[in-house]
């Protein structure tokens, strides 16, 4: 278990960063980031022009709407490919790292993290009957999986290619310090996830978790030298988060097999100071464990 305490061995990251090539000017990189961020932001608007309103695309509360929402990440992923080719003279594939290395890293991490998450989900405490608002028909849920699974893969690939691929590579090609190429993208990733919540306190918890997750993904990317492990970690997490449990009446629950009742506490009345309360400290503990345990599983899988 020595690897859990070993300092960051990022020697493989140097080769990953070199894939950025020579076009690493800060101006071009910022232009590329802004362009792709606008692509992510405008994708729902573009999809709404072709998706029926009954699908609830914006909230993802229907299976069809959430599948369309996730598959729609192909648009910013394609835009990212145009950006790296036009601004930096390289292909989208360079964001992922060497193909064989990417595949091996993905295989090493995905299955093991998926198993660890399955064990965590199966462990007590189990939700009571009062906590479960709805269990969807199993046959119907299974019928959606052939469409849902590739849609989640598209969403994960787009986010990893942009944050751990494009931004991390471009910054690492200019600055060797992890404080630049690891922390800066993680803070951006975390702040964007604030928008996933409906209340301030939920947004803070979401942002903290997403920042920790981004640091984990950046770390295993740097240790392995490809996006394979980060995609495996991200995909395993999102499959559980999207396909297994959802919150009744909340966004992005359209593909969840089990809908749980929303918390009985009025979160809209809580400010940031609530994070220091008993409830807040328990949420922070679960947040840290929720990000840390899969990261440790990925480290063990990579043996790095």
N, C-alpha and C positions, 0 to 999 in steps of 0.2 A: 504493500500500500504506500510505498515511498513516493509514488508519483503524485499523490494528493498534496504533498507538501513541497514538491520540487518547485523552484522558481521557474518563471516562464522561459521555456526553451523555444525561442522564436527564430531559430536558424533557418527553418524551412520557409519562413515568411519573406525572406529576402528575395528568393526566386519568384515567389508569388507577386511581390511588389514590382519586380522587373518587368512583368507582363504589361505594366502600364506604358512601357515604351519611353520615348523621349518627350512626348507631348504632355508634360505634367505641370504646365503653367497654372498658377492659381486662378488667373482670370478665366481661362478656358474651363477649368474644373468647376468654378462657381457658376459659370454659365450653364454647364452641363447639369449640375445639381438643380438649379432653378428650373431649367426646362423640364426635367423629369418630374420634379415635385408638382409642377403645373399639370403634367400629364396624369399623375396620380389623382390630383384634385378634380380635373375635368372629366375623368373617365365616367363617373356616375352620371354626369350630364349627358355625355355621348350615348351611354347605354339607355338612358331614360327615353331617348328618341325612338328606340326600337323595341323596348320591353313594355308589355302591357301594364297599366297601372295596377291591375289586380295581383300582380306578382309581388308587390310591396318591395321593389328593388332597393329603395333607400334604407329600409329598416332590416331587410333580410329575414322577415318573419314568415316567409313561405319558402318551401324547398326550392321551387323554381327561381324565386327571386334571389335567394342566397347563392345558388349555383351560378346564376348569371353574374352576380356581384363578384364572386371569386374568380370565375373564368375571365371576367373583364380585366383582370390584372395583366392579361396578355397584351393589352393596348400600351400601358406604360413600359412593359418589358420590351415590346417592339420599338417604342420610342427610344428607350435606353440603347438599343442596338444601333439606331440611327445616330444618336449622340456620340457614342464612342467611335463610330466609323468616321463621322464628319468632323468632329473636333479633335480626335486623338489618333485617327488613322489605324484603328485596330478593330478586331471583330468582337462581337458579343461573347463568343466562346472564351476569350481571354479573361473575362471577369470570373470565370469558374475555376480556372487553373487547368493543369494537364488532365486530359480526359480520363485516363486510366486511374490517376491518383484521385480524381474527384469521385469516380465510381467506387473505388475501394474504401474511401473515407465515408461515403454515404452508407455503404453496406455495413461497415463496422459499427457505426453509431446508431442508425435508424432502428434496427431490430432490438438492440439492447436497451435503448432509451424507451422504446415502445413497451417492452416488457416491464421495465421499472415503473413506468407510469401506470400500467395495468395493475401491478401489485399495489401501488399507492391508492388507486381508485377502489380496489377491492378491500383494502384494509379498513377497520373500524376507525371512527364511528360511522355507522351507516345511516342514511337519511330515513326518517320515520315516514309513516304513511301520510302524516300531516304536511311533511316537507315536499312531497311529490305532488305536483299539480296535474301532470299528465304523462302517461307513457304511450307513445305513438305505436300504431300497429307495426309489429316487427317486420312483417312481409313487405309492407309499404316502405319502411325505412331501408330495408335491404335493396329494394328495387331502385332506390335513388343512388346507391353507392357507386355504380359504374360511372355515373356522371359527377357525383360529389367528389370522389377520390381524385380524379385528374384536375378538377377545379381547384381543390386545395393545393395540389402540387404546383399549379400555375401561380397561385397567390404567393406561396412560399418562395418559389424560384425567383419571382419578380422582386420581392423584398430583399432576399439575400443577394441577388445580383446587384441591386442598387446600393444597399448599405454596406455589406461586407465585401462585395466585389468592387464596384465602381468607386465609392467614396473611400473605402479603406485602402484600396490599391493606390489611388491617386495621391492620397495624403502620405502613405508610407513611402512612395517613391521620392517624396521631397523631404520628409522628416522621419528619422529612424525611431523617434521616441514613441512608445505606446500611448503616452499621455495625449498625443495628437491623433494618431490614426485609430486608436481604440476608444478613447473617452469621448471625443467630439461626435463621432457618428452615433454612439450609444445615447448621448444626451438628446440628439435630434430624434432618434428612433423612439426614445421614451416620451418625449414631449408630444409627438404625433399621436401616440396611443392615449393621451389624455382625452382625445375626442371620442374614444370608444365609450366613455361613461356618460351617465345622465346627471350626475351630481358632482360637486366639487370634490368631496372626500373620495368618491369612487375614482374620479379622474386622477387624484394624487396616487392612490394605490396602484391603479393601472400603469401610471407613468413610472413609478418606482420599479414595479415588476418588469416592465418592458425594458427599462434601462439596464437592470441586472441581467435580463435575458440577452440583450445586445452585447453586453460585456462578455458573457459566456460564449456567444457565437463568435465574437471577434477573437477571443482567446483560442478556441479550438481551431479556427481558421488559420491563425498564425502558427500554431503548433504543427498543423498538418501540411500547410502550404496549398490548400485548395478549399473550395466552398462545400465539398462533399459532406464533411462532418456537420457544418452549420445547417445545411439543408436537411440532413437526417434528423438533427435535434429539433429544428423548427417544424418539420413535417410531423414528427411524432407528437409534439405538443399540440399542434393545431388540429390534428385528427381527433384527439380527445376533446379539445376545447370546443370544436365545432360539431362533431358527429355524436358525441355521447351525452353531454349535459348542456342544457340551456336554462335560462331564467324565464319563467312564464311572464309574458307581457313585455319583455325586453328585446332589444335588437339582436340580430344574428342568431336567432334560435330556430330558424326554419328547417335545419337538418338534424337537430338534436333528437336522439331517441327518447331521452327523459327530460322533462321540464320540471324544474324545482320551483317552489314558491319563492317570491322575492323576499328579502329580509324584512322582518317585522319592525325594524327600527327605521325612523324617518331620517334617511341619509341626507335629504336636502337641507335639514336644519343643522347639520354638523359642519363645523369649520375645520381648518387644518389642525387646530389644537386637539381635535378628537383622536388624532394618531397617537397621542400620549395617554389616552384613556385605556382602560382594560380592554375594551372592544378593539380599539385601534392597535394596541400592542399585539393582540392575538392575530389581527389581520396582517400586521407587518411580519410576524413570525411565519405565518403561512405563506406570505409572499416570498420571503427570503428562502424558505425551504422549497417552495414551488419552483424557484429559479435555480437554487443551488444543487438539489439532488439530481435533476437531469444533467446538469453540467458535470457533476462528479461521475455519473454513469458514462457520459461521453468521454471523459478523460480516461476512465478505466478501459473503455472499449478501444481507444486509440493507443493506450499504454504510453501516453506522453503527458 
